[in-house]
Amino acid sequence: MDGWYVEKGPESDVVVSSRVRLARNINNYSFPDRLDSQKAREVVDNIKKIVLESEECKSYGFKFYDMHKLSSLDKNILVEKHLISPDFAIKQNVSGALISSSEQISLMINEEDHLRIQCLFPGMQLENASSLCNRMDDLLESELDYAYSVGYGYLTCCPTNIGTGIRASVMLHLPALVMTGYVRKVLEACGKIGIAVRGIYGENSEAAGNLFQISNQVTLGQDENEIISGLKNVVSQITERERTLRRELYMKEPYRFEDNIYRALGILKNARIISADESLKLFSRVRMGVDMGILKNVDSQVLNELILLVQPACLQKQVDEELKQGDRDRVRADMIRKKLRFDD
């Protein structure tokens, strides 16, 4: 499987991915939830035309998805790949998505706002994600009349996005913080300084596989560089704490620590039935073992690929068949065993 999500990025032992998202709206159009079908279609067609006919955008290989024409399975695959939001997948209004061939850039049209520009990179690469987002934003702003106020900045449907309209986030793998219980203190500290901590799929989702999404909450009164710099500082502190705790846990009881990791790998390589939730928990232990140099023959890129492939929609797409829960658990176990045979 090709895509940005299987690559290793800077500080990938803790930082899984970086994302920057910009919220924009168009003047003289109501927000998406108040648009009639005709106006909503105008917004979709206009943005689609700009992107697909742009010489600069052609190199990205954008593909347009009409959300009304996508099956529930295909929508859920886009959610599992973090290319669209869960709320966008269930919206009933006229909407669409433009996604680059690398799946590094996605544009959601008529989500909560008329336009959501999102860029994703592996590891700690917030500046690169921001730079790419801004290039796309500049291109679209040259053709669109954005809703903008001198006093408030970019106008958005939700007041928490007014100003820069930027939401920067990183996905962190924090098994040691969870194992020691320190993750609660981290969550409390983040809330006090305006940093949101969510689960693997953002708002209202759970932190499956010890994966947490850390993002800014304030977009008004700060410029983009200040927001990204502030988030990076918080992430740096959390990352160092996670690394320290991993070393302390290993030094305290090395055999028990290694046993936990090898048992997880053993279950993954031999299970005949396994749920998505259990597999993510086990991948978390194995990933920690790889990142700490305990497991020498396990490819981190294969693990990154598996974390996506075990999700229900992606799993069913792989076998090109709609599966019941029990069948999914069996097929998932078969796939994991085959993928992990490389280290035998």
N, C-alpha and C positions, 0 to 999 in steps of 0.2 A: 504494500500500500504506500502510495506517495502522498506527500502533504507536509505542511509545516509542523504538524503535531507529532510526527515520528522523529523529528530531528532533535539533537541536543543543543541547548543554548548556554549562554553564560550562567554560572551558578545553578546549573540544572540539578545539583544534588538536593536542593530545596525548592528553588523557583522553577515551576513547571512551565509557565507561560506568562506572557505580558499582553495586555489588551488595552487599546485606547479606542473610545467611542465618542463621536460627536453627534449632538442632537441639533437639528436644524428644521426650520419651518419656512414656508413660502408666503410672502405678503399677499393679501387679498383672498386668502383661502382660510376657511375655518379649520380648526384642529381636526385630525382624522375622525375622531368619534362623532363629530358634528357635520361631517361632509356628506352630501348626498352622493349617490353612485356615480352620477355624471362627472361631478367635480373630482371625486376620488380617482376616477379613471383618467382624467386630465393630468392629475399630479403624477400618477404612475407612468403614463405614456410620455410625458415631458421629460422626466428624469431618465427613463429608459432610453429615449432617443439621444439625449445628450451623451450618455455613457457609451452606448453601442456605436455611435457615429464619431466619437472622439478618436483622433489619431493617437493621442497619448495613451488612451485607455485600451486600445487594441492589443497592445503588447501584454496586457494582463489576462487576456482571454476571458472576458466576462461572459457569463451565461445568465439569461433572465428566467426567473421562475414565477409564473402566475400562481399565487397562493391558492386561488379557488380551484385550480386545475390539478393541484398536487394531492396525492393520496395522503391519508393520515400517517401511513408508514414513512413516506418520503419526507413529510414535514418533521416527523420525530427524528429522522436521521439528521436533518439539519440542526435540530435542537441538540442532539447528542454530540455533534461536531462543534457546538458553540457558535454556529453561523447565524442562527436566529434565536430570539428569546422564546421561552415557553409560552408567554402570553401572545406573541405574534402568531404562533402556530395554531392557536384556537380562535383568532379573530375572524369575524364574519364579514368585515367590510372589504371593499375592493383594495387589494394590496399586492405587492410583488417584492421580489428580492433579486439583486444582481450580485453574483458571486464569482470571484476570479478563479482561474483554473487551478491555482495553487491553494485556493480556499483561505488565503491570507487576508483578503479583503472581502467584506460583505456589506452591501447596502440594503437596508430594510426600508421599504417605501410604504408609508401609511401604517406604521406601527403606532406607538403613542404619539410620535411626531411625524411630520411628512417625510422626514429623512433621518435615518440613523446610519452614520458612516462608522464602520468598525474595522480595525486592523489588528491582527494577531501575530505574535512572534514567539518562538520557543525561548525559554529561559528569561533572564532579566534583560529585556530590551525595550523598556518603555520609551526611550528617546527615538528609537527606530520606528516603533509603532506610531508615535506621535507625528514624526516627520512624514510618514506615508499617508496618515490620515489627513494631514494638512495639505499635502499635494492634491489629494482627491477633493478636499473641501474647496481649495482655491479654484480648481477646474470647474466645479459645479457652481460656485459663487459667481464666476465670470458669466454664466448663462442664466442663473436664477436670481430673482429678487428676494433675498432672505428677509425674514421678519427680524428687525433689529432696532433696538432702542439705544440712544446715546447714553441714557442714564442707567439702563439695566443690562445692556448687551444683547445677546441672542435670546429671543423670546421662545419659550418652550411650553408645552402643555402642562408639565409638572413644575411647580415653583422651585423645586430642589435642583433643577437643571438650568435655571435662568443664569445668564452671565456668559461664561465661556461655553457652556453646553457640553463640557468635557467630563467623561467618566473614565478615569484610568484605573486599571485593576491588574493584579497579579494573582496567579494560582500557585498556592504554596502546598508543599507536601510536608506535614508536621506530625509524623508518628511519635517522636520522642516527647513532644509537648503534650500529646494526647495521653501517652502511656504514664507520664508522671503527674498528670492533672494540671500542669501549669498553663494549659491552653485556656482555662477559665480566666486566669489573671490577664492573659493577653487580650482576650475578648473584651474584658471590662476596661482595660487601659485604652484600647483602640476606640471604644465608644466615647470615652471622655475627650478624645482629641479630634473627633469628627471623622474617624475612619470606620467604614462599614465592613463587617466580616460576615460572609455568607457561605452557603454550600457550593457544591460543584457546579450547579446550574444557576447560580445567582440567587436572587431574592426568593425567599420561601422554600429553598431547597436544602437538603441535608448535606453534611460534610462526609460524603461517602469516600471510603478509602483514605481517610485522613487528609483529604484535599479541601483546602479553604480558599475562598476568593476574598482578597483584601482590596478595597477600593475607597476612593475619596467620596465624601458626602457633600462637601461645600464646593459650589461652582461660581458663586457670586463674590466679588471683592478680591479675587486672586486671579493672576494670569495663568496661562497653561504651564509655563515653566515652574512657577511656584507650586502648583498642584502636583506636578510630576516629581519635583524635587522633594516635597514633603512626604509623598507616598514612598519614594525610594528610601528615605531615611528610616521610616517605620519598618519597611520590609527588611532593610539591612539589619536592624536590631533583632527582629524576630528570627531571621535566618541564622544569625550568630548564636542566638539562644538555643535554637534547634540543634545546631551542630555541637554545641557544648554539651547539651543533654545526651545526645547520641554517644559521645565519647565517654561521658561519666557512667552511663548505663552499661556500656561495653566493659569498661575497666572494673566496674563493681562486680559483675558476674559474667565473665566472658563466655563460659560454656553455656549458661542458660540463654544468654543473648543470641549466640550462634545457633543454638538448638531451635529457638523460636523461628529464626529465619529459614533454616534448613527444613524444618517441619512444614512451613508454608510452601516451600518449593516442592517438597515431596507430595503434598496433597494436590497441588496444581498439576503435577506431572502424572498423577495416578487416579484422580477422581473420575468417576463415571457419570456423576450428576453434581452440578454445582450452580448456585444462583448467582445473579449479577452482583448482589451485595456481598456475598461471601468471597467471590473471586476478587473483588476490589480490595477487601480487607487483606487477603493473602498477597495480592500484588504489592500492597503497601509495604509489607514486611520484606518481600523479596527485593523490591526497589531499594529499600534502605540498605539491605545487604550488598547490593551491587554498588551503590554510591559510596559505601564505606570500605569497599575493597574486600569484603568477606567472600562474596561470590565472584569468582574470576571468569567463569565461562558463560555467564548470562548476558545477553545483548540488551542494553537499555532501550534501544530502538524497537526491539521486538516487544518489550514490556509496554512501551508507549502505544504501540499499535494495538496490543491486546486490550489495554484499558478502554480503547474506543470500541473494538470489535465485540467485546462481551456485552455491550449495551443492547437492550432488547431489539430496537429497530435495526441497528447496524447488523446484528447477528442474523436477523431474518432476511435482510438484503443479501447477505453473503450466500445464503443457501437458496435465495429466490423463492421463498415459501413462507406463508403465514403459519406460525407455530403456536401451539398452546403452551402454557407455562411449563408443564412437565417436559414437553419435547424440547423447549428452549434450553432448559437446564441440562438435558442430555447432549444436545448439539453443542452447547457452549463448552462442556467438559471435553468433548471430542476435539474441538478446535484448539483448545488450550494445550492439550496433550501433544497434538501435532506440531504446534508452533514452538513448544519447548523441547522438542527432540534434538535441536541443534547442539545442545551441550552434553549429549550422551557420549 
